[in-house]
């Protein structure tokens, strides 16, 4: 079984009406970006994909790198991670989000959590049987 990491953080929502801070809060709360992303480069890649989705466009890794002000190698690294999470798809050397909006993104994460908890519940029941609980 492949390892799947699902992370949720309870982070206080920013009190300001700053859209960028709200997007960062939302993204960090559902574990889209790790703490190692000090330069917020994955967040910037994600934002470029959101903008493109809004305009019904697909982006190349070169376009994403240029617009996010990062190297192509960094863009590809983050794109692979987002693709591994099932959040983007790669087609004809271009990338797009697999979700249409933030609600469907949250539903995607919720489904991942449900899947993990279902597997854990089944394992717990098996352990109870083996131990006699």
C-alpha positions in Angstrom: 0.0 0.0 0.0 1.5 3.4 -1.0 2.1 5.9 1.8 -0.4 8.8 1.7 0.0 11.8 3.9 -3.0 13.8 4.9 -2.4 16.8 7.2 -4.9 19.2 8.7 -3.9 22.1 10.9 -6.1 24.1 13.2 -4.8 27.6 12.5 -6.4 30.8 13.5 -8.0 32.5 10.6 -6.5 35.9 9.8 -8.5 38.8 11.1 -7.7 41.0 8.2 -9.6 41.0 4.9 -6.3 40.4 3.0 -7.1 37.9 0.3 -3.5 36.7 0.0 -3.4 36.0 3.8 -6.7 34.2 3.6 -5.5 32.0 0.7 -2.3 31.2 2.6 -4.3 30.3 5.8 -6.7 28.1 3.9 -3.9 26.3 2.0 -1.8 25.8 5.2 -4.9 24.6 7.2 -5.5 21.8 4.8 -1.8 20.9 4.6 -1.2 21.8 1.0 2.3 23.2 1.7 4.9 22.0 4.1 6.8 24.0 6.6 9.9 23.6 4.5 8.4 25.9 1.9 9.9 29.0 3.5 9.8 31.0 0.3 6.1 30.1 -0.3 7.1 28.8 -3.8 4.6 26.0 -3.7 1.9 28.5 -2.7 2.9 30.7 -5.6 2.7 27.7 -8.0 -0.8 26.9 -6.6 -1.9 30.6 -7.0 -0.8 30.6 -10.7 -2.8 27.4 -11.3 -5.8 29.0 -9.6 -5.6 32.0 -11.9 -5.3 29.8 -14.9 -8.2 27.7 -13.8 -10.3 30.9 -13.5 -9.4 31.8 -17.1 -9.9 28.2 -18.3 -6.2 28.0 -19.3 -3.6 25.3 -18.9 0.0 26.3 -18.1 3.4 24.9 -19.0 6.0 24.4 -16.3 8.0 27.3 -17.9 5.0 29.6 -17.7 4.4 28.6 -14.1 8.0 29.2 -13.2 8.1 32.6 -14.9 4.9 33.8 -13.3 5.7 32.5 -9.9 9.3 33.9 -10.1 11.0 30.6 -9.4 13.2 28.2 -11.3 11.7 25.6 -13.6 13.2 22.9 -11.5 11.4 24.3 -8.4 8.2 24.6 -10.3 8.4 21.0 -11.5 9.2 19.7 -8.0 6.0 21.4 -6.6 3.9 20.4 -9.6 4.9 16.7 -9.0 4.0 17.0 -5.3 0.6 18.6 -6.2 0.1 15.9 -8.9 0.9 13.1 -6.4 -1.8 14.5 -4.1 -4.3 14.4 -7.0 -4.7 18.1 -7.1 -3.4 18.7 -10.6 -3.1 16.8 -13.8 -0.6 17.0 -16.6 -1.7 16.8 -20.1 0.1 17.7 -23.3 3.0 19.4 -21.4 0.5 21.6 -19.6 -0.9 21.6 -16.0 -4.3 22.3 -14.6 -6.1 21.9 -11.3 -8.3 18.8 -11.0 -10.7 20.8 -8.8 -12.9 23.7 -9.9 -13.0 25.7 -6.7 -12.1 25.8 -3.0 -15.1 23.8 -1.9 -14.3 21.0 -4.3 -10.7 21.2 -3.1 -11.8 20.8 0.5 -14.1 17.9 -0.5 -11.1 16.2 -2.2 -9.1 16.5 1.1 -12.1 15.3 3.1 -12.4 12.2 0.9 -8.7 11.5 1.4 -9.2 11.8 5.2 -12.3 9.5 5.0 -10.3 6.9 3.1 -7.5 7.0 5.6 -9.9 6.7 8.6 -11.8 3.9 7.0 -8.6 1.9 6.5 -7.5 2.7 10.1 -10.9 1.6 11.4 -10.7 -1.7 9.6 -7.2 -2.2 11.0 -8.3 -1.4 14.5 -11.1 -4.0 14.2 -8.6 -6.6 13.1 -6.3 -5.8 16.0 -9.2 -6.0 18.4 -10.0 -9.5 17.1 -6.4 -10.6 17.3 -5.9 -9.3 20.8 -9.3 -10.5 22.0 -10.8 -7.0 22.9 
